[in-house]
Amino acid sequence: MPTVVPVVRCASGSKAVGEGLPLADLSSGTIRQASDGWHAVLRIQGAQHHLWLKEAPQFGVSYAAELPLDADFEIRAHASHRLWRAINGRPPGPPFHQLSAQRRERLVLVLRALDGHMDGASYRVIAEVLFGRKRIPERAWKTHELRSRTIRLVQAGLALMRGGYRALLRPSSRKE
């Protein structure tokens, strides 16, 4: 995930910005070993920060963020900056990529439509649950706008289920 901050042990004698991140500070979260290294989730000032270490963590050692110059650099740099602000007692600031209220509302409808579809409900039944029975016509259902909208919601849910959810983790592409 691009919002995970890779951290490495500071070289002995190096002067990290500030004091580096002492692992004693990691006590505010959880650390787990995985096949690719160690993962830590910290809660500092109400914000969650995800760290990744290649080697087993050592207490009393300072760590620094490692930011590869890859496609996710901007996202990792922002996550690193939020972490730095939090461990220095400052508000972490907003997440890099927040979904708008309209996008969140649509995703709720998408997931509810997908749940209905996976339970075997017809598009009509899904539409009745999502939009209310009164808005669904007795006749002309095949050409009604809510039928088309329901089908699009189910299709979007299926796309998310098949891996499209990963796009939610990245900001929408913008031409720079």
Phi and psi in degrees as a GROMACS rama.xvg file:
@    title "Ramachandran Plot"
@    xaxis  label "Phi"
@    yaxis  label "Psi"
@TYPE xy
-69.0621  -18.8713  PRO-2
-87.121  1.70281  THR-3
-83.1992  130.666  VAL-4
-94.2586  114.984  VAL-5
-74.1502  131.272  PRO-6
-121.408  147.038  VAL-7
-129.991  155.604  VAL-8
-67.031  135.928  ARG-9
-67.285  140.245  CYS-10
-62.2283  142.615  ALA-11
-60.7852  133.689  SER-12
83.7479  -6.00773  GLY-13
-77.6355  151.188  SER-14
-100.925  95.7794  LYS-15
-73.1775  157.215  ALA-16
-59.2264  127.993  VAL-17
67.5965  -133.222  GLY-18
-110.648  7.81711  GLU-19
77.2113  -172.175  GLY-20
-107.12  102.49  LEU-21
-70.8891  139.671  PRO-22
-66.0495  -16.5311  LEU-23
-58.636  -29.4726  ALA-24
-68.6035  -17.5764  ASP-25
-73.9021  -5.10054  LEU-26
-66.9768  -12.4898  SER-27
-81.6839  5.96418  SER-28
-144.156  -154.885  GLY-29
-122.764  146.114  THR-30
-125.349  130.814  ILE-31
-133.886  145.502  ARG-32
-89.4103  139.837  GLN-33
-134.097  176.26  ALA-34
-64.7965  -24.8097  SER-35
-101.136  6.78377  ASP-36
138.098  -148.629  GLY-37
-115.603  137.525  TRP-38
-118.356  133.534  HIS-39
-124.416  139.667  ALA-40
-120.912  116.712  VAL-41
-108.367  142.315  LEU-42
-112.777  108.949  ARG-43
-126.734  123.188  ILE-44
52.6637  41.4018  GLN-45
79.8062  -0.623538  GLY-46
-110.865  146.085  ALA-47
-93.9166  134.854  GLN-48
-126.936  132.473  HIS-49
-108.213  128.382  HIS-50
-121.22  153.177  LEU-51
-133.031  128.19  TRP-52
-119.601  134.077  LEU-53
-71.9886  -34.679  LYS-54
-111.082  162.831  GLU-55
-58.7299  136.327  ALA-56
-66.4199  146.111  PRO-57
-123.683  128.732  GLN-58
-74.7574  146.403  PHE-59
84.6803  2.29035  GLY-60
-107.852  142.67  VAL-61
-91.475  147.941  SER-62
-123.306  156.523  TYR-63
-131.466  153.824  ALA-64
-73.5329  139.546  ALA-65
-111.524  118.414  GLU-66
-116.597  94.9146  LEU-67
-63.1071  144.207  PRO-68
-85.0389  70.7416  LEU-69
-120.536  -168.845  ASP-70
-63.3598  -22.5836  ALA-71
-98.4368  10.6089  ASP-72
-54.8618  -49.3233  PHE-73
-60.6867  -40.1517  GLU-74
-68.2094  -45.2388  ILE-75
-65.5328  -38.3224  ARG-76
-62.4604  -41.5934  ALA-77
-64.3777  -44.7042  HIS-78
-62.6726  -39.4561  ALA-79
-65.0024  -41.1094  SER-80
-64.2519  -41.3479  HIS-81
-61.6785  -42.81  ARG-82
-62.9586  -46.6353  LEU-83
-58.3813  -44.9375  TRP-84
-61.209  -43.3236  ARG-85
-65.4382  -44.2086  ALA-86
-74.4541  -11.9452  ILE-87
-101.263  17.2256  ASN-88
76.7912  14.9317  GLY-89
-104.372  156.435  ARG-90
-61.3993  136.893  PRO-91
-68.024  -21.6886  PRO-92
86.7416  177.375  GLY-93
-74.3009  153.715  PRO-94
-61.8108  159.053  PRO-95
-61.5925  -40.9933  PHE-96
-134.312  98.7619  HIS-97
-101.753  137.687  GLN-98
-77.1821  140.735  LEU-99
-69.824  161.623  SER-100
-59.6826  -39.6081  ALA-101
-64.0159  -41.6761  GLN-102
-66.3616  -40.8758  ARG-103
-62.6823  -42.8033  ARG-104
-62.0378  -41.7506  GLU-105
-65.5682  -40.8716  ARG-106
-63.684  -34.9054  LEU-107
-62.0602  -46.1206  VAL-108
-62.2738  -41.1968  LEU-109
-59.4923  -47.3095  VAL-110
-67.8113  -37.8026  LEU-111
-66.7165  -40.6907  ARG-112
-64.2195  -41.847  ALA-113
-63.0477  -42.5739  LEU-114
-58.2937  -46.0371  ASP-115
-61.8692  -44.0637  GLY-116
-61.7214  -43.9774  HIS-117
-67.1549  -25.4338  MET-118
-84.6569  -0.973519  ASP-119
91.5788  10.634  GLY-120
-72.2226  148.332  ALA-121
-75.4678  164.51  SER-122
-60.211  -36.8971  TYR-123
-62.7634  -46.4958  ARG-124
-63.893  -42.0587  VAL-125
-60.4741  -44.6806  ILE-126
-62.9797  -40.1653  ALA-127
-61.7431  -40.3042  GLU-128
-70.3701  -42.6773  VAL-129
-74.438  -40.887  LEU-130
-113.651  -6.62696  PHE-131
95.4709  139.037  GLY-132
-62.3365  -33.6901  ARG-133
-64.5568  -26.9161  LYS-134
-83.8449  -8.65088  ARG-135
-97.2329  121.627  ILE-136
-73.6842  148.518  PRO-137
-66.5848  -41.1906  GLU-138
-113.549  170.15  ARG-139
63.1465  24.6413  ALA-140
-64.8398  -38.0933  TRP-141
-61.2909  -26.1684  LYS-142
-111.514  5.31664  THR-143
-74.4931  145.193  HIS-144
-60.7434  -36.7637  GLU-145
-68.1522  -26.8709  LEU-146
-66.744  -46.5807  ARG-147
-61.8962  -42.0546  SER-148
-63.968  -41.9279  ARG-149
-62.6986  -43.3789  THR-150
-61.4698  -42.7024  ILE-151
-63.9631  -38.6274  ARG-152
-63.6207  -44.0913  LEU-153
-63.5112  -43.8922  VAL-154
-61.8679  -40.1338  GLN-155
-64.8039  -39.0606  ALA-156
-63.738  -42.1682  GLY-157
-63.7505  -38.6515  LEU-158
-64.5721  -41.6726  ALA-159
-61.4461  -43.5109  LEU-160
-62.9351  -31.9918  MET-161
-88.6281  17.224  ARG-162
114.498  -8.48647  GLY-163
-67.2686  -15.2966  GLY-164
-60.3012  -23.9925  TYR-165
-61.2404  -29.8181  ARG-166
-64.3393  -23.6207  ALA-167
-69.1625  -22.3213  LEU-168
-81.7562  -13.917  LEU-169
-112.334  148.975  ARG-170
-68.7735  153.909  PRO-171
-63.6042  142.61  SER-172
-68.2021  139.107  SER-173
-133.948  142.684  ARG-174
-78.0577  127.597  LYS-175
